[in-house]
Amino acid sequence: MEEAGAHGRNVAGERVKVKRRGSRGRPRLEDVAGIERKLLAVALKEFMRCGYGGTSLRRIVSVAGISKTTLYSRFSSKEQLFRALMRQQVDHLSAATSLRPDAGRLDLVRGLKAYANRTLEISLKGDLLEINRLIYSESQRFPELGAAAAERTQLGVQQVANFIRDCAIADGIPCSDPEGIAEAFIHMLRGWYVNVMLTDKEVPIARRKRWVERAVDALTSARSDW
């Protein structure tokens, strides 16, 4: 049986097959993920090359070889694109996994030191270092950069606070303000990091680890007062 609508007549009255226009349907999940990865990769290069203010969404679209509609269906503005880029870098950092290096007993001091070393190690090289330099150099002109950085900081605070809370329960040592201690810890790391970043000098691994040892020991020595 012939499919209805699959044939027609030409001008001579002869019966001919008519090509159907297929329905494109929704893109596959892997295609969507691939488009977003490509967008973020191109955006990263453009932000690094031109700075935040000099980066053009029009050029990102052109370099990525996609339409404006495709871009705006995923990221409504340059700020949203930059935030997505930062979230991607944080995911690559994976510092939160350092808090619980194995399935064994929770160890507050060990976990905080591992988290600090992982965070500083990754943040002092590669794309994340360049992103942070961009934020510090342009956040005064573009407050949205500061807002994005604050969002990232709050994520770290919450991760560490949850770890401190779990350790308090496991060790039977109460902590009245896990978020406050976590915030102090994160900002302690940031202060050291910014000082190193602004001087633009390479820090030996041994020196960084010694600082982490002293900083975490100083913080946790007052644990009974937390």
C-alpha positions as CSV (number, residue, x, y, z in Angstrom):
1,M,0.0,0.0,0.0
2,E,1.4,3.4,-1.0
3,E,1.8,6.0,1.7
4,A,-0.9,8.7,1.5
5,G,0.4,11.9,0.2
6,A,3.7,10.3,-1.1
7,H,2.7,10.8,-4.7
8,G,1.4,13.6,-6.9
9,R,1.1,14.6,-10.6
10,N,3.4,16.7,-12.7
11,V,2.3,19.3,-15.3
12,A,1.8,16.5,-17.9
13,G,-0.5,14.7,-15.6
14,E,2.0,11.9,-14.9
15,R,2.1,10.4,-11.5
16,V,5.4,11.2,-9.7
17,K,6.8,10.5,-6.2
18,V,6.9,13.6,-4.0
19,K,9.7,13.9,-1.4
20,R,8.4,14.5,2.1
21,R,10.0,17.2,4.2
22,G,11.1,15.3,7.3
23,S,10.5,16.7,10.8
24,R,13.8,17.6,12.5
25,G,12.4,17.1,16.0
26,R,14.3,17.9,19.2
27,P,18.1,17.7,19.2
28,R,19.6,14.8,20.9
29,L,21.0,15.4,24.4
30,E,24.6,14.6,23.3
31,D,24.2,17.2,20.5
32,V,23.0,19.8,23.0
33,A,25.9,19.0,25.3
34,G,28.3,19.3,22.4
35,I,27.0,22.7,21.4
36,E,27.4,24.0,24.9
37,R,30.9,22.6,25.3
38,K,31.9,24.3,22.0
39,L,30.3,27.6,23.1
40,L,32.1,27.6,26.4
41,A,35.4,26.7,24.8
42,V,35.1,29.5,22.2
43,A,33.9,31.9,24.9
44,L,36.9,31.1,27.2
45,K,39.4,31.9,24.4
46,E,37.6,35.2,23.6
47,F,37.4,36.3,27.2
48,M,41.1,35.6,27.6
49,R,42.0,37.3,24.4
50,C,39.8,40.4,24.5
51,G,38.9,40.7,28.2
52,Y,35.3,40.8,29.5
53,G,34.5,44.3,28.1
54,G,36.0,43.6,24.7
55,T,34.4,40.2,24.2
56,S,31.6,40.2,21.6
57,L,28.8,37.7,21.6
58,R,28.6,38.3,17.8
59,R,32.1,37.1,17.4
60,I,31.6,34.1,19.7
61,V,28.7,33.1,17.5
62,S,30.8,33.5,14.4
63,V,33.8,31.6,15.6
64,A,31.6,28.8,17.1
65,G,29.7,28.5,13.8
66,I,26.3,28.6,15.4
67,S,23.3,31.0,15.2
68,K,22.4,33.8,17.6
69,T,19.2,31.9,18.4
70,T,21.2,28.9,19.5
71,L,23.4,31.0,21.7
72,Y,20.5,33.0,23.3
73,S,18.5,29.9,23.9
74,R,21.2,28.7,26.2
75,F,22.7,31.9,27.6
76,S,20.6,35.1,27.6
77,S,23.5,37.5,28.1
78,K,27.3,37.8,28.2
79,E,27.0,37.7,32.0
80,Q,25.2,34.4,31.9
81,L,27.7,32.9,29.5
82,F,30.6,34.0,31.8
83,R,28.8,32.5,34.9
84,A,28.4,29.2,33.0
85,L,32.1,29.3,32.2
86,M,33.0,29.8,35.9
87,R,30.8,27.0,37.0
88,Q,32.5,24.8,34.4
89,Q,35.9,25.7,35.9
90,V,34.7,25.1,39.4
91,D,33.5,21.6,38.3
92,H,37.0,20.9,36.9
93,L,38.5,22.1,40.2
94,S,36.7,19.4,42.2
95,A,38.1,20.7,45.4
96,A,35.1,19.6,47.4
97,T,36.1,15.9,46.9
98,S,39.3,16.6,48.7
99,L,37.4,17.2,51.9
100,R,36.6,13.4,52.0
101,P,39.5,11.7,50.3
102,D,38.2,8.2,51.2
103,A,35.2,6.5,52.7
104,G,36.9,6.3,56.1
105,R,36.4,8.4,59.2
106,L,36.0,12.1,58.8
107,D,39.1,14.1,59.6
108,L,38.6,17.9,60.0
109,V,42.2,19.0,59.8
110,R,43.2,16.6,57.1
111,G,40.2,17.5,55.0
112,L,40.6,21.3,55.3
113,K,44.3,21.0,54.4
114,A,43.6,18.8,51.4
115,Y,40.9,21.2,50.2
116,A,43.2,24.2,50.6
117,N,46.0,22.6,48.7
118,R,43.8,21.4,45.9
119,T,42.1,24.9,45.6
120,L,45.4,26.8,45.5
121,E,47.2,24.3,43.3
122,I,44.6,24.5,40.5
123,S,43.8,28.2,40.9
124,L,47.4,29.2,40.4
125,K,47.7,27.8,36.9
126,G,45.9,27.5,33.6
127,D,42.5,28.8,32.6
128,L,41.3,29.4,36.2
129,L,44.2,31.7,36.9
130,E,43.4,33.7,33.8
131,I,39.7,33.9,34.7
132,N,40.6,35.2,38.1
133,R,43.0,37.8,36.7
134,L,40.2,39.0,34.4
135,I,37.8,39.3,37.3
136,Y,40.1,41.3,39.4
137,S,41.1,43.6,36.5
138,E,37.7,44.4,35.2
139,S,35.2,43.9,38.1
140,Q,35.2,47.6,38.9
141,R,33.9,48.4,35.5
142,F,31.7,45.4,35.3
143,P,30.0,44.6,38.7
144,E,28.5,41.4,37.3
145,L,32.0,39.9,37.4
146,G,32.2,40.5,41.1
147,A,28.7,39.1,41.5
148,A,29.7,35.9,39.6
149,A,32.9,35.6,41.8
150,A,30.8,36.0,45.0
151,E,28.4,33.2,43.7
152,R,31.4,30.9,43.3
153,T,32.8,31.8,46.7
154,Q,29.4,31.1,48.4
155,L,29.4,27.6,46.8
156,G,32.8,26.9,48.4
157,V,31.6,28.3,51.7
158,Q,28.6,26.0,51.7
159,Q,30.7,22.9,50.8
160,V,33.1,23.5,53.6
161,A,30.3,24.4,56.1
162,N,28.6,21.1,55.4
163,F,31.9,19.3,56.0
164,I,32.5,21.1,59.2
165,R,29.0,20.3,60.4
166,D,29.5,16.6,59.6
167,C,32.8,16.5,61.4
168,A,31.3,18.2,64.5
169,I,28.7,15.5,64.7
170,A,31.2,12.7,64.1
171,D,33.7,14.0,66.6
172,G,31.1,15.1,69.2
173,I,32.5,18.6,69.2
174,P,29.7,21.1,68.7
175,C,30.1,24.0,66.2
176,S,27.6,26.8,66.6
177,D,28.4,28.5,63.3
178,P,29.7,26.2,60.6
179,E,29.0,28.8,57.8
180,G,30.9,31.5,59.7
181,I,34.0,29.3,60.2
182,A,33.8,28.1,56.6
183,E,33.6,31.7,55.4
184,A,36.7,32.6,57.5
185,F,38.5,29.7,56.0
186,I,37.6,30.5,52.4
187,H,38.5,34.1,52.7
188,M,41.8,33.2,54.4
189,L,42.6,31.2,51.3
190,R,41.5,34.0,49.0
191,G,43.7,36.5,50.8
192,W,46.9,34.4,50.3
193,Y,45.9,33.6,46.7
194,V,45.2,37.2,45.7
195,N,48.6,38.3,47.2
196,V,50.4,35.6,45.1
197,M,48.3,36.4,42.0
198,L,49.0,40.1,42.1
199,T,52.7,39.7,42.6
200,D,52.8,37.3,39.6
201,K,55.5,35.2,41.1
202,E,55.6,31.4,41.0
203,V,55.3,29.9,44.5
204,P,57.2,26.7,45.2
205,I,54.9,23.8,46.1
206,A,56.7,23.3,49.4
207,R,56.1,26.9,50.4
208,R,52.4,26.7,49.6
209,K,52.0,23.5,51.6
210,R,53.8,25.0,54.6
211,W,51.5,28.0,54.6
212,V,48.4,25.7,54.4
213,E,49.7,23.7,57.4
214,R,50.2,26.8,59.5
215,A,46.9,28.4,58.4
216,V,44.7,25.4,59.1
217,D,46.5,24.6,62.3
218,A,45.9,28.1,63.5
219,L,42.2,28.0,62.6
220,T,41.5,24.6,64.1
221,S,43.4,25.3,67.3
222,A,40.4,27.3,68.4
223,R,37.9,24.6,67.5
224,S,36.5,24.3,71.0
225,D,35.3,28.0,70.7
226,W,33.6,27.4,67.4
